[in-house]
Amino acid sequence: MVPPSSAEEKKEIELVKKVEWRILSASEDEEKLQRFLGVYLAPLLLKAGSPYANVRTKVIQVCQTINKLVTSPT
């Protein structure tokens, strides 16, 4: 059983937040955004398999944000 809050969980959440910040910082520059997504998207998605619910929830939130950034308005 995984403890509800641990140093590893906090470390994973911080990593996800850093990825989110980098992607958001590139949101105004399409070329930079594509480059960052190429680097960070796969590792971010791997964190969706984390044993910590808070980490999985944060990954889903970041993916929803990315989806908004890359989807064209209709």
Number of C-alpha atoms within 10 A of each C-alpha: 4 8 10 10 11 10 9 11 19 14 12 18 20 13 15 22 16 12 21 21 13 16 23 17 13 16 17 11 10 12 11 15 20 16 13 18 18 11 12 16 17 10 13 20 16 11 19 16 12 15 14 20 14 16 23 21 14 18 24 16 13 21 16 11 14 18 11 11 16 12 8 7 6 3
